[in-house]
């Protein structure tokens, strides 16, 4: 193969793929999902310095109302000192609910770290943060219950797939959501979750 036909073939392949890439980007933009490749967020590496608590005498009864999962799904990443939250994997566009009643403290649209996030304050010094959202449907200062929809599951920020990164803090210190929420199945094929289920251990 001579050089000129080879270059023409390469140009044809690139043109074809760029065309479909452009179509895909338009579809993603119109749907409200913004997948972004980014470096891991600095906030996770600062978790220890900001007050990591692996074990506390905190139960679901510390909340005035029962707790529920933000949505059905399966546990893809557990809570640890290097990952001060849990990841609940589920399909794109799934509704994200607050774990219990509270007030939306902050709404952040971001391309790094946890991407689009919503933070909700709850009574008794608790906060919950929901990361990697595709769409955010609430505003700061809004009162919410577990029946409200905070937003939609997405792939914003640093993530390898659609899921919700959920963090819970008590008086500014991270606590394990697994110790407070209903059980989350580990395997995608084995979960049966009912939004009416509430409570925790």
C-alpha positions as CSV (number, residue, x, y, z in Angstrom):
1,X,0.0,0.0,0.0
2,X,1.4,3.4,-1.0
3,X,1.5,6.3,1.5
4,X,-1.3,8.4,-0.1
5,X,-4.0,5.7,-0.1
6,X,-2.9,4.7,3.5
7,X,-3.4,8.3,4.7
8,X,-6.8,8.5,2.9
9,X,-7.9,5.3,4.7
10,X,-6.7,6.8,8.1
11,X,-8.6,10.0,7.4
12,X,-11.8,8.1,6.5
13,X,-11.6,6.0,9.8
14,X,-11.0,9.1,11.9
15,X,-13.8,11.1,10.2
16,X,-16.2,8.2,10.7
17,X,-15.4,7.8,14.4
18,X,-15.3,11.5,15.2
19,X,-18.8,11.8,13.6
20,X,-20.2,9.2,16.0
21,X,-18.3,10.7,18.9
22,X,-19.9,14.0,18.2
23,X,-23.4,12.5,18.0
24,X,-22.7,10.7,21.3
25,X,-21.5,13.9,23.0
26,X,-24.7,15.7,21.9
27,X,-26.9,12.9,23.2
28,X,-25.1,13.0,26.6
29,X,-25.3,16.8,26.8
30,X,-29.1,16.8,26.0
31,X,-29.7,14.0,28.5
32,X,-28.0,15.9,31.3
33,X,-25.3,13.4,32.1
34,X,-21.7,14.6,32.1
35,X,-19.1,11.7,32.3
36,X,-15.7,13.1,33.1
37,X,-12.3,11.5,33.5
38,X,-10.5,13.1,36.4
39,X,-7.9,12.4,39.0
40,X,-9.1,11.0,42.4
41,X,-10.5,13.8,44.6
42,X,-8.2,15.3,47.2
43,X,-11.0,15.2,49.7
44,X,-10.8,11.4,50.0
45,X,-7.1,11.5,50.9
46,X,-7.8,14.2,53.5
47,X,-10.4,12.0,55.2
48,X,-8.2,11.1,58.1
49,X,-7.1,14.6,58.8
50,X,-10.6,15.9,58.7
51,X,-11.8,13.5,61.3
52,X,-12.4,9.9,60.3
53,X,-14.4,7.7,62.7
54,X,-14.5,4.0,61.9
55,X,-16.6,3.0,64.9
56,X,-18.9,5.1,67.0
57,X,-21.8,4.4,69.2
58,X,-24.3,5.6,66.6
59,X,-27.3,3.7,65.4
60,X,-30.2,4.4,63.1
61,X,-32.2,5.3,66.2
62,X,-30.0,8.4,66.4
63,X,-32.2,9.9,63.7
64,X,-35.8,11.1,64.6
65,X,-37.2,9.3,61.5
66,X,-36.4,5.9,60.0
67,X,-33.6,5.6,57.4
68,X,-33.9,4.2,53.9
69,X,-31.5,3.6,51.1
70,X,-31.2,6.4,48.5
71,X,-32.2,3.8,45.8
72,X,-32.1,0.1,45.1
73,X,-28.8,-1.2,43.9
74,X,-25.8,-3.2,45.1
75,X,-22.8,-2.3,47.2
76,X,-19.8,-1.9,44.9
77,X,-17.4,-0.2,47.3
78,X,-17.4,-0.4,51.1
79,X,-16.6,2.3,53.7
80,X,-13.0,2.6,54.7
81,X,-10.5,5.2,56.0
82,X,-9.5,5.7,52.3
83,X,-13.1,5.8,51.0
84,X,-15.2,7.6,53.6
85,X,-18.5,6.5,52.1
86,X,-20.1,3.7,50.2
87,X,-20.9,3.2,46.5
88,X,-24.3,1.9,45.5
89,X,-24.3,0.8,41.9
90,X,-27.4,1.0,39.8
91,X,-28.5,2.0,36.3
92,X,-28.2,5.6,34.9
93,X,-31.2,7.9,35.6
94,X,-32.4,6.1,38.7
95,X,-34.0,8.5,41.2
96,X,-31.9,9.4,44.3
97,X,-33.8,10.0,47.5
98,X,-32.4,11.4,50.8
99,X,-31.9,8.7,53.5
100,X,-34.3,10.7,55.8
101,X,-35.8,14.1,56.2
102,X,-33.6,17.2,56.2
103,X,-32.6,20.4,54.5
104,X,-30.5,20.7,51.4
105,X,-27.4,22.5,52.6
106,X,-25.4,22.6,49.4
107,X,-25.7,21.8,45.7
108,X,-22.5,21.5,43.7
109,X,-22.0,21.1,39.9
110,X,-18.6,19.7,39.4
111,X,-16.4,17.9,36.9
112,X,-13.8,16.6,39.4
113,X,-13.9,14.3,42.4
114,X,-17.5,13.5,43.3
115,X,-18.8,15.5,40.4
116,X,-22.4,16.8,40.9
117,X,-23.2,16.5,44.6
118,X,-26.0,17.3,47.0
119,X,-25.5,17.6,50.8
120,X,-28.5,17.3,53.1
121,X,-28.3,18.3,56.8
122,X,-30.3,16.2,59.3
123,X,-31.2,16.7,63.0
124,X,-28.7,15.8,65.7
125,X,-25.6,16.9,63.8
126,X,-25.9,14.5,60.8
127,X,-25.2,15.2,57.2
128,X,-25.5,13.1,54.1
129,X,-23.8,13.7,50.8
130,X,-24.7,12.1,47.4
131,X,-22.1,12.1,44.7
132,X,-21.7,11.4,40.9
133,X,-25.2,12.6,40.1
134,X,-26.3,13.1,36.5
135,X,-29.0,15.6,37.2
136,X,-29.7,17.7,40.4
137,X,-33.4,18.4,41.0
138,X,-33.2,20.4,44.3
139,X,-32.0,23.7,45.5
140,X,-30.1,24.8,48.6
141,X,-32.4,25.6,51.5
142,X,-35.1,23.2,50.3
143,X,-36.8,20.9,52.9
144,X,-36.8,17.3,51.8
145,X,-38.1,13.9,52.9
146,X,-37.2,10.4,51.9
147,X,-40.0,10.7,49.3
148,X,-38.4,13.6,47.5
149,X,-36.0,13.1,44.6
150,X,-32.7,14.8,45.0
151,X,-31.5,14.0,41.5
152,X,-30.6,11.2,39.1
153,X,-27.8,8.7,39.1
154,X,-25.1,9.7,36.7
155,X,-21.4,9.4,36.0
156,X,-20.1,12.9,36.8
157,X,-16.7,13.3,38.4
158,X,-14.2,10.6,38.8
159,X,-16.1,7.3,38.4
160,X,-15.9,4.1,36.4
161,X,-19.6,3.6,36.1
162,X,-23.1,4.8,37.3
163,X,-23.5,4.7,41.0
164,X,-24.2,6.9,44.0
165,X,-21.4,7.7,46.4
166,X,-23.0,8.2,49.8
167,X,-21.3,9.8,52.7
168,X,-22.7,10.3,56.2
169,X,-21.1,12.6,58.8
170,X,-21.9,13.1,62.5
171,X,-20.7,16.4,63.9
172,X,-18.2,16.7,61.0
173,X,-16.8,13.1,61.3
174,X,-17.4,10.3,58.8
175,X,-19.4,7.3,59.9
176,X,-20.1,4.1,58.0
177,X,-23.5,4.2,56.2
178,X,-23.5,0.4,56.4
179,X,-23.9,0.7,60.2
180,X,-27.0,2.8,59.8
181,X,-28.8,1.9,56.7
182,X,-30.8,-1.2,55.7
183,X,-28.7,-4.0,54.3
184,X,-27.3,-3.5,50.8
185,X,-26.8,-6.6,48.7
186,X,-23.4,-7.3,47.3
187,X,-24.4,-8.9,44.0
188,X,-26.5,-7.3,41.3
189,X,-28.6,-10.4,40.7
190,X,-29.5,-10.9,44.3
191,X,-31.1,-7.7,45.4
192,X,-34.8,-7.2,46.1
193,X,-35.4,-3.8,47.7
194,X,-38.6,-2.2,48.7
195,X,-38.7,1.6,49.3
196,X,-41.0,0.9,52.2
197,X,-38.2,-0.9,54.0
198,X,-36.6,1.3,56.7
199,X,-34.5,1.1,59.7
200,X,-31.0,-0.2,60.3
201,X,-28.8,-1.9,62.7
